[in-house]
Each structure stands twice: as C-alpha cells, then as structure tokens.
Amino acid sequence: MEIRHTTNPADFKTFTTERLRNDFLIENLFQEERISMVYTHYDRMVIGGAVPVKETLELEAAETLKTEYFLERREVGFLNIGGDAVITADGESFELGRLDALYVGKGNKKVTIASKDSSNPARVYFCSALAHKEIPSRKISIKEANPNHLGSLETSNERILNQYIHADGIQSCQLMMGVTQLKTGSVWNTMPAHIHDRRMEAYLYFDLKEDARVFHMMGEPSETRHLVVSNEQGVISPSWSIHSGAGTSNYSFIWAMAGENYTFKDMDMVPMNELK
C-alpha cells in the first residue's frame, strides 16, 4: 500500500509537472495477480485495483491500517470494468459483470476477489472509506443504477452519470460512488466546474484507446493546473480543487467521494469568469 499525504493549496501553486503527477496521479493500479492500493490522507480514502487471473486475491489489512482485517473500521465499494468477477464477503458470493458494483460494509473479515473466466479476467476497482456502523452488503448492476442525463452534444459534454452508492441508492456511512459515460462526440466532464469543500473525490478514467488522453483540470479556481491521464489511471482530487476533464475522444470515469457531507448535490459552483 502506497501512502500519499495531503497538500496545502498555497504550496500547490509551486508544483512542477513531476510533483503534480507524483502527488495526485495513480498510474499502475491494475497488475495481474495482485491487489494494488493507495492510501490517501484526504479523508483517509483507500483507492485500489485488482486483476485476478487464475488466483483468488484476498483484501488484507496492510501494516498502514493497524487493524486485524481490512474492514474492521472501513467500508468499501467495488466496481468491475473487466470480465466477470466473483467477490466473496464472509462466505457470501456476488457475481459482477462489467460496470456492476458491490458495497461491502464494516465488519466483514474476509473479502476475496476472483475472475469467473481466466481467459477474460476481471479488472476490479475499489474505494474504501472509514465507517461508523455495519451496513449489509449489496450488489447493484449498471441497469439498476440511477441515471442522470447531463449536458449536450452542442457543448461537447453529453453524458450519463450513473449513481450506485448514494443516499437514494446503496446505503453507506459516507462513501459515494458512480460511473459517468460520455457520448460519442463529447469530451468535457464537470464543466462548468465546481468544488465541494466538505468532500474529497477520487477518479478513475477508463474506456480510453491506447493513444487517447484526458487532460484532468485541478487546483483552486484561480490557480488551475492539469494532469495528462492515460487509460485506467486514477486521480486524487482534494476538497479545495476543481475536478474537470477534457479528452482527445469520449471516455468513461468512476467517481468516488468521502468526507463530511453525504449530500450528492452539496457543491459550490464556479462561474466561468472566475476560472484562471
């Protein structure tokens, strides 16, 4: 488990490209036959990826957590972007197709991740936040997610925002999670921009071709910077930062939030004339 510390926005203004990428970009989450994790001090979120091929991988408590098992004081949301996955939580098994999600709550001692077919392995992304009570595990398919149709082709941002873990869907202590899919011909997400000072956010960009890129915009509205992001790379987004993106083609991304406020629409909009 890699550890990433928080950054003061005043110091952020001085960062080089290399420092930006080292602190906020997650480049190698998906590696065969292993679980990779990043522990960020922004709201103590753990961001991870797993690619089981022939092996069954167990989600274990790293030395970082100082707990007997991973979910002793945590909850986790899984979302599969590969072949069919089988996730087992304390003996209860769930099959996840592509873009299906699973919430597993605090108190589950043994969680494993496997692929149903080793010739088409699962690629499981997950985010974990601190939890204060036990909530039953629950699967939700992409067809059951709450779709929000946003933007338009005229403004290059026609997209569907699918909500999975949120106040009106799968319940959690503080974790929220979903997938946004841009339509063909659209490249912008979350523009006009906003911040939510009470929550951090983590992004995973996927469904990008090998030579395509997303320019992820971040920073305070008056001090924006960007990260150039490839397929299946993640970004840690601080609560004081905008989190918009524009791609060289359309793409999808998983968003996950944790923090003080559980209200999805709690955000502070940034007028276009204030962006610099």
Secondary structure, DSSP 8 states (H G I E B T S, - for coil): -EEE----HHHHTT--HHHHHHHHEE-----BT-EEEEEESSTT-EEEEEB-SSS-EE----TTT-SSSGGGSEEEEEEE-SS-EEEEETTEEEEE-TT-EEEE-TT---EEEEES-TTS---EEEEEEE-SS----EEE-TTTSEEEEE--TTTT--EEEEEEESTTSB--SS-EEEEEEE-TT--EES-S-EE-TTEEEEEEEES--TT--EEEEES-TTS-EEEEE-TTEEEEE-TTS--EEEESS--EEEEEEEES---TT--EE--GGG--
